[in-house]
Amino acid sequence: MATVAINPNQDAIVAEIHIAAPPERVFQAITDPRQLLQWWGQKGMYRCTRFETDVRVNGKWLSEGIGETGETFQVTGEYLEVNPPNTVAYTWIASWTGALTTTVRWQLEAKNGGTLAKVEHTGFAGNAEAAKNHAEGWRRVLAWMGAFVEKGATIDTRQ
């Protein structure tokens, strides 16, 4: 199960989950567009319809999808740090937050026969509501990713 906290000044979210798989496998799940399409989303909530990744410093990434009521969304960014299989960081610009640009940093550490996956999402100063919404989002995303890596559960097979 994922743990998620928002720091006191509501600028940063820190989320963690332990995955029973090596960091190399987790890194693939969070950077390979074919895998991302299989697990990032949920029936009755939203589904990603397109992922593009150029996993290198200054490389761009893009996610597009559709929500439960038919609204479309897009999240884009640029890779800031890429150190497989331990670290990947990128900017995050979501269509539903306007001009807000934040930063997501994944740290993957081999621990207890698996991987401690830690996500730090920063840049929410002055936007407590966006921090709260993204914190709930990361709780779901980490659980989805964990179920995919550990059990092969996809959007279509996950309960």
Rosetta constraint file for C-alpha pairs under 8 A:
AtomPair CA 1 CA 17 HARMONIC 6.13 0.50
AtomPair CA 1 CA 18 HARMONIC 7.64 0.50
AtomPair CA 1 CA 143 HARMONIC 6.47 0.50
AtomPair CA 2 CA 15 HARMONIC 6.69 0.50
AtomPair CA 2 CA 16 HARMONIC 5.44 0.50
AtomPair CA 2 CA 17 HARMONIC 4.53 0.50
AtomPair CA 2 CA 18 HARMONIC 7.71 0.50
AtomPair CA 2 CA 139 HARMONIC 5.76 0.50
AtomPair CA 2 CA 142 HARMONIC 6.30 0.50
AtomPair CA 2 CA 143 HARMONIC 6.30 0.50
AtomPair CA 3 CA 15 HARMONIC 5.45 0.50
AtomPair CA 3 CA 16 HARMONIC 5.33 0.50
AtomPair CA 3 CA 17 HARMONIC 6.59 0.50
AtomPair CA 3 CA 139 HARMONIC 6.88 0.50
AtomPair CA 4 CA 13 HARMONIC 6.99 0.50
AtomPair CA 4 CA 14 HARMONIC 5.69 0.50
AtomPair CA 4 CA 15 HARMONIC 4.19 0.50
AtomPair CA 4 CA 16 HARMONIC 6.61 0.50
AtomPair CA 4 CA 135 HARMONIC 6.42 0.50
AtomPair CA 4 CA 136 HARMONIC 7.85 0.50
AtomPair CA 4 CA 138 HARMONIC 7.50 0.50
AtomPair CA 4 CA 139 HARMONIC 6.27 0.50
AtomPair CA 5 CA 13 HARMONIC 5.70 0.50
AtomPair CA 5 CA 14 HARMONIC 5.38 0.50
AtomPair CA 5 CA 15 HARMONIC 6.43 0.50
AtomPair CA 5 CA 135 HARMONIC 7.17 0.50
AtomPair CA 6 CA 10 HARMONIC 5.74 0.50
AtomPair CA 6 CA 11 HARMONIC 7.46 0.50
AtomPair CA 6 CA 12 HARMONIC 5.73 0.50
AtomPair CA 6 CA 13 HARMONIC 4.46 0.50
AtomPair CA 6 CA 14 HARMONIC 6.40 0.50
AtomPair CA 6 CA 131 HARMONIC 7.25 0.50
AtomPair CA 6 CA 132 HARMONIC 7.55 0.50
AtomPair CA 6 CA 135 HARMONIC 7.09 0.50
AtomPair CA 7 CA 11 HARMONIC 6.57 0.50
AtomPair CA 7 CA 12 HARMONIC 5.57 0.50
AtomPair CA 7 CA 13 HARMONIC 6.39 0.50
AtomPair CA 7 CA 14 HARMONIC 7.75 0.50
AtomPair CA 9 CA 125 HARMONIC 7.10 0.50
AtomPair CA 10 CA 124 HARMONIC 6.53 0.50
AtomPair CA 10 CA 125 HARMONIC 6.10 0.50
AtomPair CA 10 CA 126 HARMONIC 7.71 0.50
AtomPair CA 10 CA 127 HARMONIC 7.67 0.50
AtomPair CA 10 CA 128 HARMONIC 5.79 0.50
AtomPair CA 10 CA 131 HARMONIC 6.54 0.50
AtomPair CA 11 CA 122 HARMONIC 5.80 0.50
AtomPair CA 11 CA 123 HARMONIC 5.45 0.50
AtomPair CA 11 CA 124 HARMONIC 4.27 0.50
AtomPair CA 11 CA 125 HARMONIC 4.27 0.50
AtomPair CA 11 CA 126 HARMONIC 7.50 0.50
AtomPair CA 11 CA 127 HARMONIC 7.83 0.50
AtomPair CA 11 CA 128 HARMONIC 7.67 0.50
AtomPair CA 11 CA 131 HARMONIC 7.10 0.50
AtomPair CA 12 CA 120 HARMONIC 6.79 0.50
AtomPair CA 12 CA 121 HARMONIC 5.60 0.50
AtomPair CA 12 CA 122 HARMONIC 4.24 0.50
AtomPair CA 12 CA 123 HARMONIC 6.40 0.50
AtomPair CA 12 CA 124 HARMONIC 6.33 0.50
AtomPair CA 12 CA 125 HARMONIC 7.88 0.50
AtomPair CA 12 CA 131 HARMONIC 7.24 0.50
AtomPair CA 13 CA 119 HARMONIC 7.78 0.50
AtomPair CA 13 CA 120 HARMONIC 5.60 0.50
AtomPair CA 13 CA 121 HARMONIC 5.08 0.50
AtomPair CA 13 CA 122 HARMONIC 6.37 0.50
AtomPair CA 13 CA 131 HARMONIC 6.95 0.50
AtomPair CA 13 CA 134 HARMONIC 7.93 0.50
AtomPair CA 13 CA 135 HARMONIC 6.11 0.50
AtomPair CA 14 CA 118 HARMONIC 7.08 0.50
AtomPair CA 14 CA 119 HARMONIC 5.70 0.50
AtomPair CA 14 CA 120 HARMONIC 4.61 0.50
AtomPair CA 14 CA 121 HARMONIC 6.58 0.50
AtomPair CA 15 CA 118 HARMONIC 5.69 0.50
AtomPair CA 15 CA 119 HARMONIC 5.12 0.50
AtomPair CA 15 CA 120 HARMONIC 6.56 0.50
AtomPair CA 15 CA 135 HARMONIC 7.76 0.50
AtomPair CA 15 CA 138 HARMONIC 6.79 0.50
AtomPair CA 15 CA 139 HARMONIC 7.03 0.50
AtomPair CA 16 CA 116 HARMONIC 6.92 0.50
AtomPair CA 16 CA 117 HARMONIC 5.56 0.50
AtomPair CA 16 CA 118 HARMONIC 4.41 0.50
AtomPair CA 16 CA 119 HARMONIC 6.33 0.50
AtomPair CA 16 CA 142 HARMONIC 7.65 0.50
AtomPair CA 17 CA 116 HARMONIC 5.90 0.50
AtomPair CA 17 CA 117 HARMONIC 5.41 0.50
AtomPair CA 17 CA 118 HARMONIC 6.73 0.50
AtomPair CA 17 CA 142 HARMONIC 6.65 0.50
AtomPair CA 17 CA 143 HARMONIC 7.74 0.50
AtomPair CA 17 CA 146 HARMONIC 7.76 0.50
AtomPair CA 18 CA 114 HARMONIC 6.94 0.50
AtomPair CA 18 CA 115 HARMONIC 5.61 0.50
AtomPair CA 18 CA 116 HARMONIC 4.50 0.50
AtomPair CA 18 CA 117 HARMONIC 6.12 0.50
AtomPair CA 18 CA 146 HARMONIC 7.93 0.50
AtomPair CA 19 CA 26 HARMONIC 7.87 0.50
AtomPair CA 19 CA 114 HARMONIC 5.62 0.50
AtomPair CA 19 CA 115 HARMONIC 5.12 0.50
AtomPair CA 19 CA 116 HARMONIC 6.40 0.50
AtomPair CA 19 CA 117 HARMONIC 7.19 0.50
AtomPair CA 19 CA 146 HARMONIC 5.73 0.50
AtomPair CA 19 CA 149 HARMONIC 7.57 0.50
AtomPair CA 19 CA 150 HARMONIC 6.94 0.50
AtomPair CA 20 CA 113 HARMONIC 6.79 0.50
AtomPair CA 20 CA 114 HARMONIC 4.38 0.50
AtomPair CA 20 CA 115 HARMONIC 6.42 0.50
AtomPair CA 20 CA 150 HARMONIC 6.11 0.50
AtomPair CA 21 CA 25 HARMONIC 6.36 0.50
AtomPair CA 21 CA 26 HARMONIC 6.94 0.50
AtomPair CA 21 CA 113 HARMONIC 7.41 0.50
AtomPair CA 21 CA 114 HARMONIC 4.59 0.50
AtomPair CA 21 CA 115 HARMONIC 6.04 0.50
AtomPair CA 21 CA 149 HARMONIC 7.10 0.50
AtomPair CA 21 CA 150 HARMONIC 6.73 0.50
AtomPair CA 22 CA 26 HARMONIC 6.66 0.50
AtomPair CA 22 CA 110 HARMONIC 6.48 0.50
AtomPair CA 22 CA 113 HARMONIC 7.55 0.50
AtomPair CA 22 CA 114 HARMONIC 5.12 0.50
AtomPair CA 22 CA 115 HARMONIC 5.60 0.50
AtomPair CA 23 CA 27 HARMONIC 5.95 0.50
AtomPair CA 23 CA 85 HARMONIC 5.72 0.50
AtomPair CA 23 CA 86 HARMONIC 6.63 0.50
AtomPair CA 23 CA 108 HARMONIC 5.75 0.50
AtomPair CA 23 CA 109 HARMONIC 6.51 0.50
AtomPair CA 23 CA 110 HARMONIC 6.10 0.50
AtomPair CA 23 CA 114 HARMONIC 7.28 0.50
AtomPair CA 23 CA 115 HARMONIC 5.45 0.50
AtomPair CA 24 CA 28 HARMONIC 6.36 0.50
AtomPair CA 24 CA 84 HARMONIC 7.35 0.50
AtomPair CA 24 CA 85 HARMONIC 5.01 0.50
AtomPair CA 24 CA 86 HARMONIC 7.90 0.50
AtomPair CA 25 CA 29 HARMONIC 6.44 0.50
AtomPair CA 25 CA 149 HARMONIC 7.32 0.50
AtomPair CA 26 CA 30 HARMONIC 6.44 0.50
AtomPair CA 26 CA 108 HARMONIC 7.75 0.50
AtomPair CA 26 CA 115 HARMONIC 7.62 0.50
AtomPair CA 26 CA 149 HARMONIC 6.80 0.50
AtomPair CA 27 CA 31 HARMONIC 6.20 0.50
AtomPair CA 27 CA 84 HARMONIC 6.93 0.50
AtomPair CA 27 CA 85 HARMONIC 5.52 0.50
AtomPair CA 27 CA 86 HARMONIC 7.36 0.50
AtomPair CA 27 CA 108 HARMONIC 7.62 0.50
AtomPair CA 28 CA 32 HARMONIC 5.48 0.50
AtomPair CA 28 CA 35 HARMONIC 7.71 0.50
AtomPair CA 29 CA 35 HARMONIC 5.60 0.50
AtomPair CA 29 CA 36 HARMONIC 6.28 0.50
AtomPair CA 29 CA 145 HARMONIC 7.24 0.50
AtomPair CA 29 CA 149 HARMONIC 7.06 0.50
AtomPair CA 30 CA 35 HARMONIC 7.64 0.50
AtomPair CA 30 CA 36 HARMONIC 6.36 0.50
AtomPair CA 30 CA 145 HARMONIC 7.90 0.50
AtomPair CA 31 CA 35 HARMONIC 7.95 0.50
AtomPair CA 31 CA 36 HARMONIC 7.22 0.50
AtomPair CA 31 CA 53 HARMONIC 6.93 0.50
AtomPair CA 31 CA 55 HARMONIC 6.99 0.50
AtomPair CA 32 CA 36 HARMONIC 6.17 0.50
AtomPair CA 32 CA 53 HARMONIC 7.18 0.50
AtomPair CA 33 CA 37 HARMONIC 6.22 0.50
AtomPair CA 33 CA 50 HARMONIC 7.95 0.50
AtomPair CA 33 CA 51 HARMONIC 5.07 0.50
AtomPair CA 33 CA 52 HARMONIC 5.79 0.50
AtomPair CA 33 CA 53 HARMONIC 6.29 0.50
AtomPair CA 34 CA 38 HARMONIC 6.84 0.50
AtomPair CA 34 CA 51 HARMONIC 7.58 0.50
AtomPair CA 35 CA 39 HARMONIC 6.80 0.50
AtomPair CA 36 CA 40 HARMONIC 5.59 0.50
AtomPair CA 36 CA 51 HARMONIC 7.12 0.50
AtomPair CA 37 CA 48 HARMONIC 6.04 0.50
AtomPair CA 37 CA 49 HARMONIC 6.86 0.50
AtomPair CA 37 CA 50 HARMONIC 6.94 0.50
AtomPair CA 37 CA 51 HARMONIC 6.68 0.50
AtomPair CA 38 CA 154 HARMONIC 5.23 0.50
AtomPair CA 38 CA 155 HARMONIC 6.07 0.50
AtomPair CA 39 CA 144 HARMONIC 6.07 0.50
AtomPair CA 39 CA 145 HARMONIC 6.26 0.50
AtomPair CA 39 CA 148 HARMONIC 6.21 0.50
AtomPair CA 39 CA 153 HARMONIC 7.30 0.50
AtomPair CA 39 CA 154 HARMONIC 4.80 0.50
AtomPair CA 39 CA 155 HARMONIC 5.24 0.50
AtomPair CA 40 CA 47 HARMONIC 7.16 0.50
AtomPair CA 40 CA 48 HARMONIC 6.69 0.50
AtomPair CA 40 CA 141 HARMONIC 6.52 0.50
AtomPair CA 40 CA 144 HARMONIC 6.71 0.50
AtomPair CA 40 CA 145 HARMONIC 7.20 0.50
AtomPair CA 40 CA 155 HARMONIC 7.20 0.50
AtomPair CA 41 CA 45 HARMONIC 7.15 0.50
AtomPair CA 41 CA 46 HARMONIC 5.46 0.50
AtomPair CA 41 CA 47 HARMONIC 4.71 0.50
AtomPair CA 41 CA 48 HARMONIC 6.29 0.50
AtomPair CA 41 CA 141 HARMONIC 7.62 0.50
AtomPair CA 41 CA 144 HARMONIC 7.80 0.50
AtomPair CA 41 CA 155 HARMONIC 6.21 0.50
AtomPair CA 42 CA 46 HARMONIC 5.65 0.50
AtomPair CA 42 CA 47 HARMONIC 6.17 0.50
AtomPair CA 42 CA 155 HARMONIC 5.44 0.50
AtomPair CA 43 CA 47 HARMONIC 7.14 0.50
AtomPair CA 43 CA 68 HARMONIC 7.94 0.50
AtomPair CA 43 CA 155 HARMONIC 6.55 0.50
AtomPair CA 43 CA 156 HARMONIC 7.28 0.50
AtomPair CA 44 CA 68 HARMONIC 5.45 0.50
AtomPair CA 45 CA 67 HARMONIC 5.99 0.50
AtomPair CA 45 CA 68 HARMONIC 4.95 0.50
AtomPair CA 46 CA 65 HARMONIC 7.06 0.50
AtomPair CA 46 CA 66 HARMONIC 5.66 0.50
AtomPair CA 46 CA 67 HARMONIC 4.09 0.50
AtomPair CA 46 CA 68 HARMONIC 5.36 0.50
AtomPair CA 47 CA 65 HARMONIC 5.48 0.50
AtomPair CA 47 CA 66 HARMONIC 5.59 0.50
AtomPair CA 47 CA 67 HARMONIC 6.46 0.50
AtomPair CA 48 CA 63 HARMONIC 6.73 0.50
AtomPair CA 48 CA 64 HARMONIC 5.62 0.50
AtomPair CA 48 CA 65 HARMONIC 3.93 0.50
AtomPair CA 48 CA 66 HARMONIC 6.47 0.50
AtomPair CA 49 CA 63 HARMONIC 7.69 0.50
AtomPair CA 49 CA 64 HARMONIC 5.75 0.50
AtomPair CA 49 CA 65 HARMONIC 4.70 0.50
AtomPair CA 49 CA 66 HARMONIC 7.12 0.50
AtomPair CA 50 CA 62 HARMONIC 7.67 0.50
AtomPair CA 50 CA 63 HARMONIC 5.60 0.50
AtomPair CA 50 CA 64 HARMONIC 5.10 0.50
AtomPair CA 50 CA 65 HARMONIC 6.57 0.50
AtomPair CA 51 CA 61 HARMONIC 7.47 0.50
AtomPair CA 51 CA 62 HARMONIC 5.59 0.50
AtomPair CA 51 CA 63 HARMONIC 4.53 0.50
AtomPair CA 51 CA 64 HARMONIC 6.60 0.50
AtomPair CA 52 CA 61 HARMONIC 5.40 0.50
AtomPair CA 52 CA 62 HARMONIC 5.11 0.50
AtomPair CA 52 CA 63 HARMONIC 6.59 0.50
AtomPair CA 53 CA 59 HARMONIC 7.57 0.50
AtomPair CA 53 CA 60 HARMONIC 6.33 0.50
AtomPair CA 53 CA 61 HARMONIC 4.41 0.50
AtomPair CA 53 CA 62 HARMONIC 6.60 0.50
AtomPair CA 54 CA 59 HARMONIC 4.85 0.50
AtomPair CA 54 CA 60 HARMONIC 5.54 0.50
AtomPair CA 54 CA 61 HARMONIC 6.09 0.50
AtomPair CA 55 CA 59 HARMONIC 5.89 0.50
AtomPair CA 55 CA 60 HARMONIC 7.56 0.50
AtomPair CA 55 CA 61 HARMONIC 7.80 0.50
AtomPair CA 55 CA 79 HARMONIC 6.70 0.50
AtomPair CA 55 CA 82 HARMONIC 7.02 0.50
AtomPair CA 56 CA 79 HARMONIC 6.23 0.50
AtomPair CA 56 CA 80 HARMONIC 7.98 0.50
AtomPair CA 56 CA 81 HARMONIC 7.46 0.50
AtomPair CA 56 CA 82 HARMONIC 5.91 0.50
AtomPair CA 57 CA 78 HARMONIC 7.66 0.50
AtomPair CA 57 CA 79 HARMONIC 5.03 0.50
AtomPair CA 57 CA 80 HARMONIC 5.17 0.50
AtomPair CA 57 CA 81 HARMONIC 5.59 0.50
AtomPair CA 57 CA 82 HARMONIC 6.15 0.50
AtomPair CA 58 CA 78 HARMONIC 5.66 0.50
AtomPair CA 58 CA 79 HARMONIC 5.22 0.50
AtomPair CA 58 CA 80 HARMONIC 6.14 0.50
AtomPair CA 59 CA 78 HARMONIC 5.58 0.50
AtomPair CA 59 CA 79 HARMONIC 5.38 0.50
AtomPair CA 60 CA 76 HARMONIC 7.49 0.50
AtomPair CA 60 CA 77 HARMONIC 5.81 0.50
AtomPair CA 60 CA 78 HARMONIC 4.38 0.50
AtomPair CA 60 CA 79 HARMONIC 6.23 0.50
AtomPair CA 61 CA 76 HARMONIC 5.67 0.50
AtomPair CA 61 CA 77 HARMONIC 5.45 0.50
AtomPair CA 61 CA 78 HARMONIC 6.01 0.50
AtomPair CA 61 CA 79 HARMONIC 7.44 0.50
AtomPair CA 62 CA 74 HARMONIC 7.24 0.50
AtomPair CA 62 CA 75 HARMONIC 5.83 0.50
AtomPair CA 62 CA 76 HARMONIC 4.45 0.50
AtomPair CA 62 CA 77 HARMONIC 6.68 0.50
AtomPair CA 63 CA 74 HARMONIC 5.60 0.50
AtomPair CA 63 CA 75 HARMONIC 5.12 0.50
AtomPair CA 63 CA 76 HARMONIC 6.32 0.50
AtomPair CA 64 CA 72 HARMONIC 7.36 0.50
AtomPair CA 64 CA 73 HARMONIC 5.69 0.50
AtomPair CA 64 CA 74 HARMONIC 4.40 0.50
AtomPair CA 64 CA 75 HARMONIC 6.50 0.50
AtomPair CA 65 CA 72 HARMONIC 5.65 0.50
AtomPair CA 65 CA 73 HARMONIC 5.40 0.50
AtomPair CA 65 CA 74 HARMONIC 6.53 0.50
AtomPair CA 66 CA 70 HARMONIC 5.76 0.50
AtomPair CA 66 CA 71 HARMONIC 5.57 0.50
AtomPair CA 66 CA 72 HARMONIC 4.34 0.50
AtomPair CA 66 CA 73 HARMONIC 6.12 0.50
AtomPair CA 67 CA 71 HARMONIC 5.16 0.50
AtomPair CA 67 CA 72 HARMONIC 6.12 0.50
AtomPair CA 67 CA 73 HARMONIC 7.50 0.50
AtomPair CA 73 CA 94 HARMONIC 7.62 0.50
AtomPair CA 73 CA 95 HARMONIC 5.88 0.50
AtomPair CA 73 CA 96 HARMONIC 7.08 0.50
AtomPair CA 74 CA 94 HARMONIC 5.97 0.50
AtomPair CA 74 CA 95 HARMONIC 5.35 0.50
AtomPair CA 75 CA 92 HARMONIC 6.58 0.50
AtomPair CA 75 CA 93 HARMONIC 5.43 0.50
AtomPair CA 75 CA 94 HARMONIC 4.27 0.50
AtomPair CA 75 CA 95 HARMONIC 6.15 0.50
AtomPair CA 76 CA 91 HARMONIC 7.62 0.50
AtomPair CA 76 CA 92 HARMONIC 5.93 0.50
AtomPair CA 76 CA 93 HARMONIC 5.26 0.50
AtomPair CA 76 CA 94 HARMONIC 6.60 0.50
AtomPair CA 77 CA 90 HARMONIC 6.26 0.50
AtomPair CA 77 CA 91 HARMONIC 4.66 0.50
AtomPair CA 77 CA 92 HARMONIC 5.02 0.50
AtomPair CA 77 CA 93 HARMONIC 5.97 0.50
AtomPair CA 78 CA 90 HARMONIC 5.32 0.50
AtomPair CA 78 CA 91 HARMONIC 5.36 0.50
AtomPair CA 78 CA 92 HARMONIC 7.75 0.50
AtomPair CA 79 CA 88 HARMONIC 7.49 0.50
AtomPair CA 79 CA 89 HARMONIC 5.89 0.50
AtomPair CA 79 CA 90 HARMONIC 4.16 0.50
AtomPair CA 79 CA 91 HARMONIC 6.61 0.50
AtomPair CA 80 CA 88 HARMONIC 7.64 0.50
AtomPair CA 80 CA 89 HARMONIC 5.36 0.50
AtomPair CA 80 CA 90 HARMONIC 5.02 0.50
AtomPair CA 80 CA 91 HARMONIC 7.20 0.50
AtomPair CA 81 CA 87 HARMONIC 7.08 0.50
AtomPair CA 81 CA 88 HARMONIC 5.37 0.50
AtomPair CA 81 CA 89 HARMONIC 4.94 0.50
AtomPair CA 81 CA 90 HARMONIC 6.92 0.50
AtomPair CA 82 CA 87 HARMONIC 5.90 0.50
AtomPair CA 82 CA 88 HARMONIC 4.58 0.50
AtomPair CA 82 CA 89 HARMONIC 6.61 0.50
AtomPair CA 83 CA 87 HARMONIC 4.95 0.50
AtomPair CA 83 CA 88 HARMONIC 6.19 0.50
AtomPair CA 84 CA 88 HARMONIC 7.33 0.50
AtomPair CA 85 CA 108 HARMONIC 7.04 0.50
AtomPair CA 86 CA 106 HARMONIC 7.83 0.50
AtomPair CA 86 CA 107 HARMONIC 5.68 0.50
AtomPair CA 86 CA 108 HARMONIC 4.62 0.50
AtomPair CA 86 CA 109 HARMONIC 6.39 0.50
AtomPair CA 87 CA 105 HARMONIC 7.21 0.50
AtomPair CA 87 CA 106 HARMONIC 5.53 0.50
AtomPair CA 87 CA 107 HARMONIC 4.82 0.50
AtomPair CA 87 CA 108 HARMONIC 6.23 0.50
AtomPair CA 88 CA 105 HARMONIC 5.88 0.50
AtomPair CA 88 CA 106 HARMONIC 5.32 0.50
AtomPair CA 88 CA 107 HARMONIC 7.03 0.50
AtomPair CA 89 CA 103 HARMONIC 7.11 0.50
AtomPair CA 89 CA 104 HARMONIC 5.49 0.50
AtomPair CA 89 CA 105 HARMONIC 4.08 0.50
AtomPair CA 89 CA 106 HARMONIC 6.10 0.50
AtomPair CA 90 CA 103 HARMONIC 5.73 0.50
AtomPair CA 90 CA 104 HARMONIC 5.45 0.50
AtomPair CA 90 CA 105 HARMONIC 6.55 0.50
AtomPair CA 91 CA 101 HARMONIC 6.69 0.50
AtomPair CA 91 CA 102 HARMONIC 5.68 0.50
AtomPair CA 91 CA 103 HARMONIC 4.38 0.50
AtomPair CA 91 CA 104 HARMONIC 6.18 0.50
AtomPair CA 92 CA 101 HARMONIC 5.79 0.50
AtomPair CA 92 CA 102 HARMONIC 5.14 0.50
AtomPair CA 92 CA 103 HARMONIC 5.60 0.50
AtomPair CA 92 CA 104 HARMONIC 6.65 0.50
AtomPair CA 93 CA 97 HARMONIC 7.61 0.50
AtomPair CA 93 CA 99 HARMONIC 7.31 0.50
AtomPair CA 93 CA 100 HARMONIC 6.38 0.50
AtomPair CA 93 CA 101 HARMONIC 4.97 0.50
AtomPair CA 93 CA 102 HARMONIC 6.64 0.50
AtomPair CA 94 CA 98 HARMONIC 7.04 0.50
AtomPair CA 94 CA 100 HARMONIC 7.59 0.50
AtomPair CA 94 CA 101 HARMONIC 7.85 0.50
AtomPair CA 97 CA 130 HARMONIC 7.39 0.50
AtomPair CA 101 CA 123 HARMONIC 7.03 0.50
AtomPair CA 102 CA 121 HARMONIC 6.95 0.50
AtomPair CA 102 CA 122 HARMONIC 5.68 0.50
AtomPair CA 102 CA 123 HARMONIC 4.62 0.50
AtomPair CA 102 CA 124 HARMONIC 6.87 0.50
AtomPair CA 103 CA 120 HARMONIC 7.95 0.50
AtomPair CA 103 CA 121 HARMONIC 5.54 0.50
AtomPair CA 103 CA 122 HARMONIC 5.27 0.50
AtomPair CA 103 CA 123 HARMONIC 6.41 0.50
AtomPair CA 104 CA 119 HARMONIC 6.79 0.50
AtomPair CA 104 CA 120 HARMONIC 5.74 0.50
AtomPair CA 104 CA 121 HARMONIC 4.37 0.50
AtomPair CA 104 CA 122 HARMONIC 6.58 0.50
AtomPair CA 105 CA 119 HARMONIC 5.59 0.50
AtomPair CA 105 CA 120 HARMONIC 5.18 0.50
AtomPair CA 105 CA 121 HARMONIC 6.39 0.50
AtomPair CA 106 CA 117 HARMONIC 6.89 0.50
AtomPair CA 106 CA 118 HARMONIC 5.65 0.50
AtomPair CA 106 CA 119 HARMONIC 4.60 0.50
AtomPair CA 106 CA 120 HARMONIC 6.61 0.50
AtomPair CA 107 CA 116 HARMONIC 7.95 0.50
AtomPair CA 107 CA 117 HARMONIC 5.87 0.50
AtomPair CA 107 CA 118 HARMONIC 5.11 0.50
AtomPair CA 107 CA 119 HARMONIC 6.49 0.50
AtomPair CA 108 CA 115 HARMONIC 6.15 0.50
AtomPair CA 108 CA 116 HARMONIC 5.77 0.50
AtomPair CA 108 CA 117 HARMONIC 4.69 0.50
AtomPair CA 108 CA 118 HARMONIC 6.44 0.50
AtomPair CA 109 CA 115 HARMONIC 5.36 0.50
AtomPair CA 109 CA 116 HARMONIC 5.16 0.50
AtomPair CA 109 CA 117 HARMONIC 6.60 0.50
AtomPair CA 110 CA 114 HARMONIC 5.70 0.50
AtomPair CA 110 CA 115 HARMONIC 4.57 0.50
AtomPair CA 110 CA 116 HARMONIC 6.38 0.50
AtomPair CA 111 CA 115 HARMONIC 5.29 0.50
AtomPair CA 111 CA 116 HARMONIC 5.98 0.50
AtomPair CA 124 CA 128 HARMONIC 6.76 0.50
AtomPair CA 124 CA 130 HARMONIC 6.85 0.50
AtomPair CA 124 CA 131 HARMONIC 5.78 0.50
AtomPair CA 127 CA 131 HARMONIC 6.49 0.50
AtomPair CA 128 CA 132 HARMONIC 6.16 0.50
AtomPair CA 129 CA 133 HARMONIC 6.18 0.50
AtomPair CA 130 CA 134 HARMONIC 6.02 0.50
AtomPair CA 131 CA 135 HARMONIC 6.00 0.50
AtomPair CA 132 CA 136 HARMONIC 6.50 0.50
AtomPair CA 133 CA 137 HARMONIC 6.28 0.50
AtomPair CA 134 CA 138 HARMONIC 6.10 0.50
AtomPair CA 135 CA 139 HARMONIC 6.40 0.50
AtomPair CA 136 CA 140 HARMONIC 6.61 0.50
AtomPair CA 137 CA 141 HARMONIC 6.11 0.50
AtomPair CA 138 CA 142 HARMONIC 5.92 0.50
AtomPair CA 139 CA 143 HARMONIC 6.44 0.50
AtomPair CA 140 CA 144 HARMONIC 6.15 0.50
AtomPair CA 141 CA 145 HARMONIC 6.08 0.50
AtomPair CA 142 CA 146 HARMONIC 6.02 0.50
AtomPair CA 143 CA 147 HARMONIC 6.17 0.50
AtomPair CA 144 CA 148 HARMONIC 6.18 0.50
AtomPair CA 144 CA 153 HARMONIC 7.85 0.50
AtomPair CA 144 CA 154 HARMONIC 7.92 0.50
AtomPair CA 145 CA 149 HARMONIC 6.14 0.50
AtomPair CA 146 CA 150 HARMONIC 5.89 0.50
AtomPair CA 147 CA 151 HARMONIC 5.41 0.50
AtomPair CA 147 CA 152 HARMONIC 6.53 0.50
AtomPair CA 147 CA 153 HARMONIC 5.40 0.50
AtomPair CA 147 CA 154 HARMONIC 7.89 0.50
AtomPair CA 147 CA 158 HARMONIC 7.97 0.50
AtomPair CA 148 CA 152 HARMONIC 4.31 0.50
AtomPair CA 148 CA 153 HARMONIC 4.39 0.50
AtomPair CA 148 CA 154 HARMONIC 5.92 0.50
AtomPair CA 149 CA 153 HARMONIC 7.66 0.50
AtomPair CA 153 CA 157 HARMONIC 5.66 0.50
AtomPair CA 153 CA 158 HARMONIC 5.19 0.50
AtomPair CA 154 CA 158 HARMONIC 5.52 0.50
